[in-house]
Amino acid sequence: MDTTSIVMCRDNNLPVRVYDMNIPNALFKIVRGEDVGTLIS
């Protein structure tokens, strides 16, 4: 993410999930609510 998108997330109280895209089904697991990666709030 660039600086602008980080600032926009901060200003609008949007959490950011950082995860390894090389892990199979990581995004699917996140959507299902599993704890994958790091949640920055």
C-alpha distance matrix in Angstrom:
0.0 3.7 6.7 8.1 6.3 6.7 10.1 10.9 10.5 12.6 15.1 15.7 16.0 13.6 13.0 9.9 11.2 10.0 12.5 13.9 14.1 17.3 19.2 21.5 21.2 18.3 16.8 20.4 21.1 18.3 19.7 23.1 22.2 22.4 20.7 18.2 15.5 14.5 14.3 12.9 15.0
3.7 0.0 3.8 5.5 5.6 6.5 8.9 10.2 11.0 12.6 14.5 15.8 16.7 15.1 15.1 12.6 14.5 13.5 16.1 17.5 17.7 20.7 22.8 25.1 24.9 22.0 20.5 24.1 24.8 21.9 23.1 26.6 25.6 25.9 24.1 21.8 18.9 17.6 17.2 15.1 16.7
6.7 3.8 0.0 3.8 5.6 5.2 6.2 8.6 10.0 10.5 12.2 14.3 15.3 14.4 14.9 13.1 15.6 15.0 18.1 20.0 20.6 23.7 25.5 28.0 27.6 24.5 22.9 26.5 26.9 23.7 24.9 28.3 26.8 27.3 25.2 23.3 20.3 18.3 17.5 14.8 15.8
8.1 5.5 3.8 0.0 3.8 5.5 5.2 6.2 8.7 9.9 10.5 12.2 14.1 13.4 14.7 13.5 16.4 16.6 19.8 21.8 22.0 25.3 27.0 29.1 28.3 25.4 23.3 26.6 27.3 24.0 24.7 28.2 26.9 27.9 26.2 24.6 22.0 20.1 18.6 16.0 16.3
6.3 5.6 5.6 3.8 0.0 3.8 5.4 5.0 6.2 8.6 9.8 10.6 12.0 10.4 11.6 10.2 13.1 13.7 16.8 19.0 19.1 22.6 24.1 26.0 24.9 22.0 19.8 22.9 23.7 20.3 20.9 24.5 23.3 24.3 22.9 21.3 19.0 17.3 15.7 13.5 13.9
6.7 6.5 5.2 5.5 3.8 0.0 3.8 5.5 5.2 6.2 8.6 10.0 10.5 9.3 9.8 8.5 11.6 12.1 15.6 18.2 19.0 22.4 23.6 25.8 24.9 21.6 19.8 23.1 23.2 19.8 20.9 24.1 22.4 23.1 21.2 19.8 17.2 14.9 13.3 10.5 11.1
10.1 8.9 6.2 5.2 5.4 3.8 0.0 3.8 5.4 5.0 6.0 8.5 9.8 10.0 11.5 11.3 14.8 15.6 19.3 22.0 22.8 26.2 27.3 29.5 28.4 25.1 23.2 26.3 26.4 22.8 23.6 26.8 24.9 26.0 24.1 23.0 20.5 17.9 15.9 12.7 12.3
10.9 10.2 8.6 6.2 5.0 5.5 3.8 0.0 3.8 5.4 5.1 6.1 8.4 8.2 10.7 11.0 14.6 16.1 19.6 22.4 22.7 26.4 27.3 29.1 27.6 24.6 22.1 24.9 25.4 21.7 22.0 25.2 23.6 25.2 23.8 23.0 21.0 18.7 16.2 13.5 12.6
10.5 11.0 10.0 8.7 6.2 5.2 5.4 3.8 0.0 3.8 5.6 5.3 5.9 4.7 6.9 7.5 11.2 13.3 16.8 19.9 20.5 24.2 24.7 26.5 24.8 21.6 19.3 22.0 22.1 18.4 18.8 21.9 20.1 21.6 20.1 19.5 17.7 15.3 12.6 10.1 9.1
12.6 12.6 10.5 9.9 8.6 6.2 5.0 5.4 3.8 0.0 3.8 5.5 5.2 6.3 7.9 9.2 12.9 14.7 18.4 21.7 22.8 26.4 26.8 28.8 27.3 23.9 22.0 24.7 24.3 20.5 21.3 24.1 21.8 23.1 21.2 20.9 18.8 15.8 13.0 9.8 8.1
15.1 14.5 12.2 10.5 9.8 8.6 6.0 5.1 5.6 3.8 0.0 3.8 5.7 7.9 10.6 12.4 16.2 18.2 21.9 25.1 25.9 29.6 30.0 31.9 30.1 26.9 24.7 27.2 27.0 23.2 23.5 26.3 24.2 25.9 24.3 24.2 22.3 19.4 16.5 13.4 11.3
15.7 15.8 14.3 12.2 10.6 10.0 8.5 6.1 5.3 5.5 3.8 0.0 3.8 5.5 9.1 11.4 15.1 17.7 21.1 24.5 25.0 28.8 29.0 30.4 28.3 25.3 22.7 24.9 24.9 21.1 20.9 23.6 21.7 23.8 22.7 22.8 21.5 18.9 15.6 13.3 10.8
16.0 16.7 15.3 14.1 12.0 10.5 9.8 8.4 5.9 5.2 5.7 3.8 0.0 3.8 6.5 9.6 13.0 15.9 19.3 22.9 23.9 27.5 27.3 28.9 26.7 23.6 21.3 23.4 22.8 19.0 19.2 21.6 19.2 21.1 19.7 20.3 19.0 16.2 12.7 10.4 7.4
13.6 15.1 14.4 13.4 10.4 9.3 10.0 8.2 4.7 6.3 7.9 5.5 3.8 0.0 3.8 6.6 9.9 13.0 16.2 19.7 20.4 24.1 23.9 25.3 23.1 20.0 17.7 19.8 19.5 15.7 15.8 18.5 16.4 18.3 17.2 17.4 16.3 14.0 10.6 8.9 6.9
13.0 15.1 14.9 14.7 11.6 9.8 11.5 10.7 6.9 7.9 10.6 9.1 6.5 3.8 0.0 3.8 6.7 9.9 13.1 16.7 17.8 21.4 20.9 22.5 20.6 17.2 15.3 17.6 16.8 13.0 13.9 16.3 13.9 15.3 13.7 13.9 12.7 10.2 6.8 5.6 4.5
9.9 12.6 13.1 13.5 10.2 8.5 11.3 11.0 7.5 9.2 12.4 11.4 9.6 6.6 3.8 0.0 3.8 6.4 9.8 13.3 14.4 18.0 17.9 19.8 18.2 14.8 13.1 15.9 15.4 11.7 13.2 16.0 14.0 14.7 13.0 12.1 10.3 8.2 5.8 5.1 6.5
11.2 14.5 15.6 16.4 13.1 11.6 14.8 14.6 11.2 12.9 16.2 15.1 13.0 9.9 6.7 3.8 0.0 3.8 6.4 10.1 11.4 14.8 14.3 16.3 14.8 11.2 10.0 13.0 12.1 8.7 10.9 13.5 11.6 11.7 9.8 8.4 6.7 5.7 4.5 6.2 8.7
10.0 13.5 15.0 16.6 13.7 12.1 15.6 16.1 13.3 14.7 18.2 17.7 15.9 13.0 9.9 6.4 3.8 0.0 3.8 7.2 9.2 12.3 12.3 14.9 14.4 10.7 10.5 13.9 13.0 10.4 13.2 15.7 14.1 13.2 11.0 8.4 5.5 5.2 6.4 7.7 11.0
12.5 16.1 18.1 19.8 16.8 15.6 19.3 19.6 16.8 18.4 21.9 21.1 19.3 16.2 13.1 9.8 6.4 3.8 0.0 3.8 6.2 8.8 8.5 11.3 11.2 7.5 8.3 11.7 10.8 9.2 12.4 14.5 13.5 11.9 10.0 6.6 4.3 6.5 8.8 11.0 14.3
13.9 17.5 20.0 21.8 19.0 18.2 22.0 22.4 19.9 21.7 25.1 24.5 22.9 19.7 16.7 13.3 10.1 7.2 3.8 0.0 3.8 5.4 5.8 9.2 10.3 7.4 9.1 12.4 11.9 11.3 14.4 16.3 15.9 14.0 12.4 8.7 7.0 9.8 12.5 14.6 18.0
14.1 17.7 20.6 22.0 19.1 19.0 22.8 22.7 20.5 22.8 25.9 25.0 23.9 20.4 17.8 14.4 11.4 9.2 6.2 3.8 0.0 3.8 5.5 7.6 8.5 6.6 7.6 10.8 11.5 11.3 13.6 15.8 16.3 14.9 14.2 10.6 9.8 12.6 14.7 16.8 19.9
17.3 20.7 23.7 25.3 22.6 22.4 26.2 26.4 24.2 26.4 29.6 28.8 27.5 24.1 21.4 18.0 14.8 12.3 8.8 5.4 3.8 0.0 3.8 6.2 8.8 7.9 10.1 12.6 13.0 13.7 16.2 17.8 18.5 16.5 15.9 12.2 11.8 15.0 17.6 19.8 23.1
19.2 22.8 25.5 27.0 24.1 23.6 27.3 27.3 24.7 26.8 30.0 29.0 27.3 23.9 20.9 17.9 14.3 12.3 8.5 5.8 5.5 3.8 0.0 3.8 6.4 5.5 8.8 10.5 10.3 11.6 14.3 15.2 15.9 13.5 13.2 9.7 10.2 13.8 16.5 19.3 22.5
21.5 25.1 28.0 29.1 26.0 25.8 29.5 29.1 26.5 28.8 31.9 30.4 28.9 25.3 22.5 19.8 16.3 14.9 11.3 9.2 7.6 6.2 3.8 0.0 3.8 5.5 8.3 8.9 9.4 11.6 13.5 14.1 15.6 13.6 14.3 11.4 12.8 16.5 18.7 21.7 24.6
21.2 24.9 27.6 28.3 24.9 24.9 28.4 27.6 24.8 27.3 30.1 28.3 26.7 23.1 20.6 18.2 14.8 14.4 11.2 10.3 8.5 8.8 6.4 3.8 0.0 3.8 5.6 5.1 6.2 8.7 10.0 10.6 12.5 11.1 12.6 10.2 12.4 15.8 17.3 20.5 22.9
18.3 22.0 24.5 25.4 22.0 21.6 25.1 24.6 21.6 23.9 26.9 25.3 23.6 20.0 17.2 14.8 11.2 10.7 7.5 7.4 6.6 7.9 5.5 5.5 3.8 0.0 3.8 5.5 5.1 6.3 8.8 9.9 10.8 9.1 9.7 6.8 8.6 12.0 13.6 16.8 19.3
16.8 20.5 22.9 23.3 19.8 19.8 23.2 22.1 19.3 22.0 24.7 22.7 21.3 17.7 15.3 13.1 10.0 10.5 8.3 9.1 7.6 10.1 8.8 8.3 5.6 3.8 0.0 3.8 5.4 5.0 6.2 8.6 9.9 9.6 10.7 8.4 10.0 12.6 13.2 16.1 18.2
20.4 24.1 26.5 26.6 22.9 23.1 26.3 24.9 22.0 24.7 27.2 24.9 23.4 19.8 17.6 15.9 13.0 13.9 11.7 12.4 10.8 12.6 10.5 8.9 5.1 5.5 3.8 0.0 3.8 5.4 5.1 6.3 8.8 8.9 11.2 9.9 12.5 15.2 15.6 18.7 20.4
21.1 24.8 26.9 27.3 23.7 23.2 26.4 25.4 22.1 24.3 27.0 24.9 22.8 19.5 16.8 15.4 12.1 13.0 10.8 11.9 11.5 13.0 10.3 9.4 6.2 5.1 5.4 3.8 0.0 3.8 5.4 5.0 6.4 5.3 7.7 7.1 10.3 13.1 13.7 17.2 18.9
18.3 21.9 23.7 24.0 20.3 19.8 22.8 21.7 18.4 20.5 23.2 21.1 19.0 15.7 13.0 11.7 8.7 10.4 9.2 11.3 11.3 13.7 11.6 11.6 8.7 6.3 5.0 5.4 3.8 0.0 3.8 5.3 5.1 5.2 6.6 6.1 8.6 10.6 10.5 13.8 15.3
19.7 23.1 24.9 24.7 20.9 20.9 23.6 22.0 18.8 21.3 23.5 20.9 19.2 15.8 13.9 13.2 10.9 13.2 12.4 14.4 13.6 16.2 14.3 13.5 10.0 8.8 6.2 5.1 5.4 3.8 0.0 3.8 5.3 7.4 9.8 9.9 12.3 13.9 13.1 16.0 16.9
23.1 26.6 28.3 28.2 24.5 24.1 26.8 25.2 21.9 24.1 26.3 23.6 21.6 18.5 16.3 16.0 13.5 15.7 14.5 16.3 15.8 17.8 15.2 14.1 10.6 9.9 8.6 6.3 5.0 5.3 3.8 0.0 3.8 5.8 9.2 10.3 13.5 15.3 14.7 18.0 18.8
22.2 25.6 26.8 26.9 23.3 22.4 24.9 23.6 20.1 21.8 24.2 21.7 19.2 16.4 13.9 14.0 11.6 14.1 13.5 15.9 16.3 18.5 15.9 15.6 12.5 10.8 9.9 8.8 6.4 5.1 5.3 3.8 0.0 3.8 6.5 8.6 11.6 12.8 11.8 15.1 15.7
22.4 25.9 27.3 27.9 24.3 23.1 26.0 25.2 21.6 23.1 25.9 23.8 21.1 18.3 15.3 14.7 11.7 13.2 11.9 14.0 14.9 16.5 13.5 13.6 11.1 9.1 9.6 8.9 5.3 5.2 7.4 5.8 3.8 0.0 3.8 6.0 9.5 11.3 11.4 15.1 16.4
20.7 24.1 25.2 26.2 22.9 21.2 24.1 23.8 20.1 21.2 24.3 22.7 19.7 17.2 13.7 13.0 9.8 11.0 10.0 12.4 14.2 15.9 13.2 14.3 12.6 9.7 10.7 11.2 7.7 6.6 9.8 9.2 6.5 3.8 0.0 3.8 6.7 8.0 8.6 12.4 14.1
18.2 21.8 23.3 24.6 21.3 19.8 23.0 23.0 19.5 20.9 24.2 22.8 20.3 17.4 13.9 12.1 8.4 8.4 6.6 8.7 10.6 12.2 9.7 11.4 10.2 6.8 8.4 9.9 7.1 6.1 9.9 10.3 8.6 6.0 3.8 0.0 3.8 6.7 8.5 12.1 14.6
15.5 18.9 20.3 22.0 19.0 17.2 20.5 21.0 17.7 18.8 22.3 21.5 19.0 16.3 12.7 10.3 6.7 5.5 4.3 7.0 9.8 11.8 10.2 12.8 12.4 8.6 10.0 12.5 10.3 8.6 12.3 13.5 11.6 9.5 6.7 3.8 0.0 3.8 6.8 9.8 13.0
14.5 17.6 18.3 20.1 17.3 14.9 17.9 18.7 15.3 15.8 19.4 18.9 16.2 14.0 10.2 8.2 5.7 5.2 6.5 9.8 12.6 15.0 13.8 16.5 15.8 12.0 12.6 15.2 13.1 10.6 13.9 15.3 12.8 11.3 8.0 6.7 3.8 0.0 3.8 6.3 9.6
14.3 17.2 17.5 18.6 15.7 13.3 15.9 16.2 12.6 13.0 16.5 15.6 12.7 10.6 6.8 5.8 4.5 6.4 8.8 12.5 14.7 17.6 16.5 18.7 17.3 13.6 13.2 15.6 13.7 10.5 13.1 14.7 11.8 11.4 8.6 8.5 6.8 3.8 0.0 3.8 6.3
12.9 15.1 14.8 16.0 13.5 10.5 12.7 13.5 10.1 9.8 13.4 13.3 10.4 8.9 5.6 5.1 6.2 7.7 11.0 14.6 16.8 19.8 19.3 21.7 20.5 16.8 16.1 18.7 17.2 13.8 16.0 18.0 15.1 15.1 12.4 12.1 9.8 6.3 3.8 0.0 3.8
15.0 16.7 15.8 16.3 13.9 11.1 12.3 12.6 9.1 8.1 11.3 10.8 7.4 6.9 4.5 6.5 8.7 11.0 14.3 18.0 19.9 23.1 22.5 24.6 22.9 19.3 18.2 20.4 18.9 15.3 16.9 18.8 15.7 16.4 14.1 14.6 13.0 9.6 6.3 3.8 0.0
